[in-house]
Amino acid sequence: MCGIVGYIGQKKRINFLLEPLKRLEYRGYDSCGVAFRLNGNSKKIFLKKEKGKINKLKDNLSPERNFEIGIAHTRWATHGAPTKINAHPHFGCKKEIFLVHNGIIENYKEIKDLLLKRGHKFISQTDTEVIAHLVEEFAGKGSILNALHQTVNKLKGSFAILMFSSREEKIYLARKESPLIAGILKDGFLVASDTSALCGFTKKIVTLRDKEIGVISKNDLCIYNFNLRKIKFQVEQVKIDAQEMDKKGFAYFMLKEIFEQPGVLKNLFSYYVRAGKIEFKELNLKREYLASLNKIFIFACGTAFHAGLVCKYFLEKYARINVEIDVSSEARYRDIFIKKNDLVVAISQSGETADTLASVKEAKRKGAKILGICNVLGSRLTKEADAFIHTLAGPEIGVASTKAYTAQIYSLFLFSLYLARLRKTLKPKVEKTILEELKNIGNYQEAILKQADAVRRIAKKFSKFGCFLFLGRGINYPSALEGALKLKEISYIPAEGYAAGEMKHGPIALIDEYRAVVCIALEGVLYEKVVSNIQEIKARKGKVLGVLSRGDKEASLLTDEKIYLPRLKNHDLTPLLVAIPLQLFAYYVAKNLGCEIDQPRNLAKSVTVE
Ligand code: M6R
């Protein structure tokens, strides 16, 4: 994971490097560092590292410091603990080569052993340090570009590298799998792990493609492939608005993103539904192909996997198609029986999740077509997939995914209905009714958000519990999984999501007066069965928070606290509502416990390593 930034150009204050770096903190935040060439003294390199977040680094750097070439890094530790020594930038023995890296070098031990024999001395436990020494070894007194070229061809694993040498006024970049984007400024170049870091600095970007090397001087950018053949590149326009990267008065990005959901869903509706008809104009998959599909596979991780689970129910019911779903980290290694032309739906907010990309690669090898459901234009998933649906949620900064989740579900609901029409599995009248309700989901979400204060009060009471069970059934079973994931990732309270019908097969053993259970018991489908589960929990003194239908008369009598949701005509759309109180609940519990909401410990937003 990790975020990297580099700059070359006219004189700038050090903040110019730290500001974009802060935007990448979602990728990792256990340690950080910078290296830059001081003005007027090309040989002198300034290096500073800290354990902890970028603000700490900022506090220990004089803001007046100027530089013309610099690199910076925010780390999510893989090899070696999050210490000052292991923080990047790393350097070679001669302290000429300085570099930052995002990714994992799988053969670093082998390279390190060779370099040790050649007399190199290592000071960190990282895999990254070998890259700096290897470049130094190959470079000798010769060309840095040649040395980098030889180095990247020796490395196994994934990497985005930013590097400079005290000998030259240049920045070098290289990537294999991990992302790297160069922003073109009026007076130089700003390079970063993703476009969000470049927002507000430039609108012109060049995305380095896989296995490319870049060389940037103050006014020129050259790109080579890994055979050192110079190649043409395209300058693209950034579409993200810098204002979207702001908290807009909310205490945390997570809270802001929870509140953005109604707007996101309304926008998705107006983008994909024209004159009452779902249209995926940019979908690069033939209608005949979609109509004749036999099977769909869904691959995703974490929250995106839960969105996929919800959509499995929906796709099977309305498009009458067999759907298999797997977490990408399993799918990539399981010899899944995928046939040529089967469709793989890969869901990913970032479009950079290593396991999802690897599962896609494997499916492509077997001849499948790939449909990416993705929130980030230009991400690797959008480039690897045969077609993609943009979830249009806008930048999601909070590590805990919220608006991306409901946007994924909504987009896939629309896709399922589109598929159902092509396959003639749904009466137009029924499609129309579902669409009408989907159109209004944003308004229903707004009504739920008005209860945020009530959820805050309930969360306060429930913050004392040391263990949570989330129960749901049918299409809200994935909602229970997602509710538990949200709570555990930001509050660190152990939480389990379960299909309510499974309770008697194990989890009921947990129940006593010290455990809390969140029950999704909406009227309509399997309601009575969940009510029985609540009875069973109460008989064992468990505390119950019910997520109930407005006007509920039965479950409300049993539950200790309740959150009421508007009633929908179609129960299958309720996951889009249930998500809101569960996200708010997790948020307020975590806030009560004084947790770091946007940047929970040990996590990173984009999991770009395996
Ligand atoms: O970018 P992706 O959607 O591929 O990310 C997948 C998961 O890493 C992500 O959903 C993770 O589980 C979130 N932290 C959940 O809130």
Boltz pocket constraint, residues with backbone or C-beta under 6 A from the ligand:
constraints:
  - pocket:
      binder: B
      contacts: [[A, 301], [A, 302], [A, 303], [A, 304], [A, 347], [A, 348], [A, 349], [A, 350], [A, 351], [A, 352], [A, 353], [A, 356], [A, 399], [A, 400], [A, 401], [A, 402], [A, 485], [A, 486], [A, 489], [A, 603], [A, 604], [A, 605], [A, 606], [A, 607]]
      max_distance: 6.0
